[in-house]
Amino acid sequence: MSDDAPARGLDDDLCVRECERCPALVDSRSRIVNGVGPTDAALLFVGEGPGATEDEEGEPFVGRSGDVLDEALREAGLARADVRITNCVRCRPPENRDPRSEELANCRGYLTEEIDRVDPELIVPLGKVPSEHLLDRDVAITSTAGSVVEARVGGAARRVLLCVHPAATLYDRSQREGFFEAVAEAADLAGATEGTGGQSRLGDY
């Protein structure tokens, strides 16, 4: 697949079509994986980077981790199409390793532009890497998951709800309840669901 192959749900204004800043990622990727979802979403989820399935399909959080996220969203009264989902880096790291600091820095401008454009009510970094990247400090994610902090992210002060990566629920079932509760809390804090019936009202924004 070419780097400019289209993926569903992309917004052209926020779509990075070409980038050669990280040689290792350029060699590893099949294409650039951009964020998906409404550009005025109240709720923005941020992962660390594409895995093999995301690299193949051109969309963040598909595959097994995406299935867990989708299930949690449904239980919170939301659909994937109601929220914005993106990553700290837009190209798959080799062997699915964590992005390196220079790679995160190279891609930070794209993420900042996306956050400022979407201007979400709440940001949910999924896992340790995006939490530390957005907050610019060490984060003990397993002990702080579910907590909400105020931080300057992009060009404004924003609310950030810390959350484990959905993959953690696949390897440690004890993480599942906390993950689902965090997604439900995020939907509530972002004003993403009605008080009754769990129906999405993101169209009001």
C-alpha positions in Angstrom: 0.0 0.0 0.0 1.2 3.5 -0.7 1.6 6.2 1.9 -1.2 8.2 0.3 -3.7 5.3 0.1 -7.0 6.5 1.4 -8.4 5.2 4.7 -12.0 5.6 5.8 -13.1 8.5 7.9 -10.1 10.8 7.3 -10.4 14.5 7.3 -8.3 16.0 4.5 -7.4 19.1 6.5 -5.7 17.1 9.2 -4.4 14.3 7.1 -0.6 14.0 6.8 0.0 12.8 3.3 3.8 12.7 3.3 6.5 12.7 6.0 10.1 11.5 6.0 11.2 12.7 9.4 11.8 9.3 11.0 13.9 6.9 8.8 13.1 3.8 10.9 9.4 4.5 10.8 9.4 5.3 7.1 11.1 1.9 6.5 8.7 0.1 8.8 5.4 1.6 7.7 3.1 0.6 4.8 1.4 4.0 5.0 0.8 6.9 7.3 -2.1 6.3 9.7 -4.0 9.5 10.4 -6.6 10.2 13.1 -10.3 9.4 12.4 -13.6 10.8 13.6 -15.3 14.2 13.8 -13.1 17.2 13.8 -15.3 18.8 16.4 -15.5 15.7 18.7 -16.0 16.3 22.4 -13.9 13.3 23.2 -10.4 12.6 21.8 -8.6 9.3 22.4 -4.8 9.2 21.8 -2.8 6.0 21.4 1.0 5.7 21.1 1.3 4.5 17.5 -0.1 2.1 14.8 0.4 -1.6 15.1 0.4 -4.1 12.3 -3.4 -4.1 11.7 -3.6 -0.3 11.9 -0.7 -0.1 9.5 -2.5 -2.4 7.1 -6.0 -0.9 7.4 -4.9 2.8 7.7 -7.0 3.5 10.9 -6.0 3.8 14.5 -7.2 1.2 17.1 -8.5 -1.6 14.9 -7.8 -5.3 15.6 -8.2 -6.8 19.1 -7.4 -3.6 21.0 -9.9 -1.7 18.8 -12.5 -4.3 19.5 -12.1 -3.6 23.3 -12.3 0.1 22.8 -15.4 -0.2 20.6 -17.1 -2.4 23.2 -16.3 0.1 26.0 -17.7 2.9 23.8 -20.9 1.0 23.2 -21.4 0.4 26.9 -20.9 4.1 27.4 -23.6 4.8 24.8 -21.2 5.9 22.1 -20.1 4.7 18.7 -16.6 4.9 17.2 -18.0 7.5 14.8 -18.9 9.8 17.7 -15.3 10.3 18.9 -11.9 11.2 17.5 -9.2 8.6 17.7 -5.5 9.3 16.9 -1.9 8.4 17.8 1.2 10.1 19.1 3.1 8.9 16.0 1.4 8.2 12.7 3.8 5.4 11.4 4.2 1.9 12.7 7.4 1.4 14.8 9.5 -1.6 13.8 8.4 -4.8 15.6 5.7 -2.7 17.4 8.3 -1.2 19.8 7.5 2.0 21.7 8.1 5.2 19.7 11.4 6.8 20.6 11.7 10.2 22.1 12.9 11.8 18.8 10.1 10.1 16.9 7.5 11.4 19.3 9.0 14.9 19.0 9.0 14.7 15.2 5.3 13.9 15.2 4.3 16.2 18.0 3.4 19.1 15.7 0.9 17.0 13.8 -0.7 15.9 17.1 -0.8 19.4 18.5 -2.5 20.7 15.4 -5.1 18.0 15.6 -5.8 18.7 19.2 -6.1 22.4 18.7 -8.4 21.9 15.6 -10.7 19.4 17.3 -10.6 21.3 20.6 -12.1 18.4 22.6 -13.8 18.7 26.0 -11.6 15.8 27.2 -8.5 14.0 26.1 -8.0 10.3 27.0 -4.4 9.1 26.4 -4.6 5.3 26.2 -1.6 3.9 28.1 1.7 5.1 29.6 3.4 6.4 26.5 0.7 8.8 25.3 0.0 9.9 28.9 3.7 10.8 29.5 4.0 12.4 26.1 1.0 14.7 26.6 1.7 15.6 30.2 5.5 15.8 29.7 6.2 13.9 33.0 6.5 10.4 34.3 3.1 8.6 34.8 2.5 5.5 36.8 -0.5 4.5 34.6 -1.8 1.5 36.5 -2.1 3.4 39.8 -3.4 6.7 38.3 -5.8 5.3 35.6 -9.2 6.9 36.0 -7.9 10.2 37.4 -8.5 13.5 35.7 -5.7 16.2 35.5 -5.5 19.6 34.1 -2.6 20.2 31.7 -1.6 22.5 28.9 -1.8 20.5 25.8 -1.4 22.2 22.5 -2.5 25.8 22.7 -4.8 25.6 25.7 -5.4 24.2 29.2 -7.3 20.9 28.8 -8.7 18.1 30.9 -7.0 14.8 30.5 -8.3 11.5 31.9 -5.6 8.9 32.3 -6.4 5.4 31.1 -4.7 2.1 30.5 -4.3 0.8 27.0 -7.2 -1.4 25.9 -4.6 -4.2 25.2 -3.9 -4.3 28.9 -7.4 -5.8 29.3 -6.4 -8.7 27.0 -3.3 -9.6 29.0 -4.7 -8.9 32.5 -8.4 -9.4 32.9 -8.4 -7.5 36.2 -7.8 -4.3 34.1 -11.0 -4.7 32.2 -13.4 -3.2 34.7 -11.3 -0.2 35.3 -10.9 0.4 31.6 -14.6 0.3 30.9 -15.3 2.5 33.9 -12.7 5.1 32.6 -14.3 5.2 29.2 -17.8 5.6 30.7 -16.4 8.4 32.9 -14.8 10.1 29.9 -18.1 10.0 28.0 -19.8 11.6 31.0 -17.2 14.3 31.6 -17.1 15.2 28.0 -20.9 15.6 27.9 -21.0 12.9 25.3 -24.1 11.1 26.5 -27.6 11.9 27.8 -28.4 11.3 31.4 -30.9 8.7 30.5 -30.7 5.9 27.9 -27.0 6.4 27.1 -27.8 8.0 23.8 -25.0 10.0 22.1 -25.6 13.7 21.8 -22.2 14.7 20.3 -24.2 16.2 17.4 -25.1 19.0 19.8 -21.5 20.3 19.7 
